[in-house]
Amino acid sequence: MDDQPDAASARTTQPLSGDLGPPPPAAGPRRGPDRGGGAVSAPGAALPRRTMPASGSGVVPQLLLALVCGGYATGAAFGWGSAELALTMGDFGLSGAAGLAAASCFWYGRTHSSRFRPAWLLFAASSAMAGFGNFVWGWYEVVLGRHVPSPSPADFCFLLFAPPAIIGLLVLARRPVTRAGWVCLGLDSWLIGGSLLTLSWSLALAHTAHFAGETVAQAALSLAYPLLDIVLVSMVLALHFKRSSANRSAINTAIAALALTVLCDALFTSPLLREHYRSGQILDAGWFAGYMLMAYAPWVAREEGEDGSRPVPHSGRPIAGSLAALTPYLAAAVCTLGILYNVLDGHHVDRVVLFTGCTVVLALVVRQGIMLLDNISLTQELAQKENHFRSLVQGSSDVIMIAAPTGILRYVSPAAAGVYGREAEELIGSELASLIHPEDLGRVVHEVRRFLAAPPADEPTTRIECRFRSGSGDWLNVESTVNRHHGGLIFNSRDVTERVRLQAQLQHTAEHDPLTDLPNRALFTRRVQQALAGRRVTDAGTAVLFIDLDGFKAVNDTVGHQAGDELLVQAARRLQDSVRAGDSTARFGGDEFAALIIGDGTRDPAAREYRILEIADRLRATLSQPYLVEGGTEVRVNASIGVAFADPGITPGTLMRNADLAMYRAKQAGKGRVELYAPQMQAEVVRRAEQATRLRTALHDGQFALLHQPVVELDTGRLTAVSAQPRWRSAQGILFTPDEFLRAGEPGRGDAARSGDGGALAELGRWTLEKAVEQAAHRRRAGHAVPVHVRVSAARLLDRALPQKHVEELILRHDLPSGALVLELTCSDPRVPLDELERRLESLRRFGVRIALDGFGSGYAAMSALRRLPVDVLRLDRELVDGVAESARLHKITAGLLRIAGDLGLQSVADGVDDAEQVRALRAMGCTHGQGQAFAGALDEHRLRQALDRGGYTLPGDSADGPDELLVGGALPVRSGAVGSAGALAHAPLRSHNETPVPPT
């Protein structure tokens, strides 16, 4: 069988009562000499305690063993059919069985290394002696056909059977660790052996010692066998309660084998069986079974603990402990019974009995004295340890309580006065359940019951946290480590109230906005998830509102950040007061808020929409009321609100994204309004994201080309500058303007930035700037020193994505002189900080960069920028130029703006000059420069160089062919075939620079 320990078998063989180990055996030879008195045995001491079979031991080997032993017993009972076969089976059959036991124990001892290895080798030697003895016995009876002489070599083999077995039993036993323990072990052995010797001598051995007609050798043999039996029985009883708990199944089997062998030997040496014994009879079946058990013993499934592993603990039984303590006294009682038997029967008390009895009494007195001294030492040590642990318990800052199985407190340490504010005497005798918070009691009882039902080895302790009533009536948070104690419980408790409060505070801080104390995004998301997970049929109409305060940044810029914080606190208070108790609000950061409105069960979609929109509009009106901030200043902001309903199957992330999209659509639609989410909004975001991907891919694949449109002086027609304009070359070779991308991709909080195309447009802006500067440097080296205009938004100029000093590094890298680069600044975003922008433009101007204000006349933002920013050039908005020749009103507005530019000493450029009438009107109003189809469209580098070589264009009224003829610089070159193919240039109709045809997909 497998020799590895089996945890399952360890559990099944472990006795529930916790016996310390298997009972030791009594051993002896196969049979004593054919002469002399009877031997004394102790079969009761040799009977092993019945245990459940180990799960690791196989059933097949056990059945095979039972069949072999049963077959031998059956043959012995019926005489084997013939006298010759009976002699053979009785002698050589037993020799073979003993030899098999010796080989099995020897093989196991050689192939398995453990601390029990010497014991199995000794048992192998003992079985070998028995096998040799039976072989010699059979040689005389079967081979030679005569009686076995006495003494014979078989007698010496049988005598050598006992010593190895005795030493093997000592190896299996747990040896004493102190000198007093060894002395007590020797005294116990003598007490048992002397008592058995006294009783045996009185009953039989005295007759054997005085048997007439025997030689000295025969008499010695007659006494040697029973004396060895007595020694074996003495060692067995002395070591019975000191055996090792490891490998219990194998040890019990070996003990049973030795016990059965010695029992049969004792029966053989009795006068009743000795005279009628013949080889092959039923008594040989006992020896045969003993040898076969010894052969099987090493291979029995072992418990955990052999091979150096940790032994399985077995708790001692009270009965076993009592027997262990009473063994010396029982032995003395047996000795006394032996002497009384001789006295009461009228026999003369033998000197051997008298001497042995005196030594037994003396050994008992010595042992009692040793035990008394040992008890005194143990008592002192126990008292010292008790004082030590009492000091630890009483001095501990934790409260130690012992509760009976009924829940009554039996002990409470003095630390209760400092922790609970209640004296220990006051708590003793009270029910533990009455001290625990009612809301925690059920959980505590459940945990205690579960803990008590769990195996102690698997779960020695548990931890419970609950609220405990203090002496002042307050509830303290208490953490207790719980252990078992005689069916009850030991609580090691400590006050963790401050820790719980700190954890709650940290949890609140992690889930709430520090300024407004509203839930933050993480907590709001969790509440949305809970609302969606727990929705019922009556919860229809649940919605999420995303709220943004329009104009909040202006409050920070004008009144200050302290006032902005006060406004946010007041807005949070208004928002919280405006929703129902079951609804939730949150602040996501900055001026963004959110609200979760739980549905009221209305099944009509129109009614649900009306109710939610009414709530949203009420919130918008409430949040748009004036705010009184620091210093009594009154400020106003508007609220843009997006609403999204929780449709069936929607996820929290999707629901919040929908509300976010609706809120940004409300801001795009004019701010200060409520927008309901529609699926088209998401489709628009997807479209823009795809558009941004195409833009980025085209940029990385080199599909963009940089064209330049001439800027003409209106007085002379001279070409004074060029304006860089990127174009996307499609797969069909058509050039498209990226104006749609540029309009949607302004940095900020527009859809483009949120959909991801803002990053792509930033890359396009960097590429345009770098390419324009590079080509301007090439033209300058070719002799065409004209400034290049590059359009850039104010937000993009301040964007962190644009590296610091990037423009300056470009100028230095390409060695452009001062004034060679003109940045056309767009200021359509009012959230751009003008102070920071002013500092950035001043730095660029000091480096030689000229600044043009684009879109002048299109709104308040341009006028504010003109007032604050250092500007060199004003570019009139195209909307003013388009109707300047037809509308008298626009004519006056444009004239006024040009007059302002002239008064400020600024150069003016009219954008979108497409016909002669606009040229004449603008020149008459004092506009200095113009750009548009009236002169030329966007030109590639080759046509631009041709225009630069000509130097200018003919103005209206300057040509001999007519006043209205203009020299147009030609059409834009486009690719009619594959990009890069020869002869692919063709002419296409003129196209305005701000057209935005949708590129083919």
Order of alpha helices (4+ residues) and beta strands (2+ residues): alpha-alpha-alpha-alpha-alpha-alpha-alpha-alpha-alpha-alpha-alpha-alpha-alpha-alpha-alpha-alpha-beta-beta-alpha-alpha-alpha-beta-beta-beta-alpha-alpha-beta-alpha-alpha-beta-beta-alpha-beta-beta-beta-alpha-beta-alpha-beta-beta-beta-alpha-alpha-alpha-beta-alpha-alpha-beta-alpha-beta-alpha-beta-alpha-alpha-beta-alpha-beta-alpha-beta-beta
